[in-house]
Amino acid sequence: MAFFFGTVDFFEREILNHSAKSPLGISTEDKMYKKYKTLQRELLHDFVCDEKIRKDCLVNLDFAYRNLAGQDYLSGLNGPSFHKGSQCS
């Protein structure tokens, strides 16, 4: 199954893949948070795109992380800016 960059599914997969490949001895929560912060930093500083796309991607990243972390991701968020299968571009 293909995931398009910027979707909630894409970010969930990236975070989970990183958690699975990281060294043992580090908690899954710490691994997920580290990847979340890395992706966030890349979107903010390295990703060249329209500002609306950047904001949409950041919202989807936050939604994906909160979803995986088991937090109440609807508090403070109205959900992702587009549906799970939608692209960020």
C-alpha positions in Angstrom: 0.0 0.0 0.0 1.4 3.4 -1.0 1.3 6.3 1.4 1.5 9.9 0.1 3.8 12.3 1.7 2.1 14.5 4.3 -0.8 12.3 5.1 -1.5 11.1 8.7 -0.9 7.5 7.5 2.5 8.5 6.1 3.6 10.1 9.3 2.3 7.2 11.4 4.3 4.8 9.3 7.5 6.9 9.5 7.2 7.1 13.3 6.5 3.4 13.7 9.3 2.4 11.3 11.8 4.5 13.2 10.6 3.0 16.5 11.1 -0.6 15.2 14.6 0.1 13.9 16.0 2.1 16.9 18.3 0.4 19.4 17.0 -1.6 22.3 17.0 -0.1 25.7 15.1 3.0 24.7 11.4 3.2 25.4 9.0 3.1 22.5 7.5 6.5 23.6 11.0 8.0 23.6 11.7 6.6 20.1 8.4 7.9 18.8 8.9 11.3 20.3 12.4 11.6 18.9 11.2 10.8 15.3 8.2 13.2 15.8 10.6 16.0 16.7 12.9 15.2 13.8 10.1 15.2 11.3 8.8 18.4 12.8 12.2 20.1 12.6 12.6 19.0 8.9 9.2 20.3 8.0 9.9 23.6 9.7 13.4 24.2 8.4 14.3 21.9 5.5 11.1 21.3 3.5 10.6 23.8 0.7 7.0 24.3 0.0 4.0 26.7 0.2 3.3 27.8 3.7 -0.2 26.3 3.7 1.2 22.9 2.7 3.8 23.2 5.5 1.0 24.0 8.1 -1.2 21.1 6.8 1.8 18.7 7.1 2.6 19.9 10.6 -1.1 19.4 11.7 -1.1 15.9 10.2 2.2 15.1 11.9 0.9 16.2 15.2 -2.3 14.2 14.7 -0.3 11.1 13.8 2.0 11.4 16.8 -0.8 12.0 19.3 -2.8 9.1 17.7 0.2 6.7 18.1 1.0 8.0 21.6 -2.5 7.2 22.7 -3.2 10.7 23.8 -6.6 12.4 23.4 -5.6 13.9 20.0 -8.9 15.6 19.6 -8.3 18.0 22.5 -6.8 21.1 21.0 -7.1 19.8 17.5 -10.1 19.5 15.2 -8.5 16.5 13.5 -6.2 16.5 10.5 -6.7 19.3 7.9 -7.6 16.6 5.4 -8.6 13.0 5.3 -6.2 10.2 6.1 -5.8 9.3 2.5 -5.3 12.8 1.2 -2.0 14.2 0.1 -0.2 17.1 1.7 0.5 18.7 -1.6 
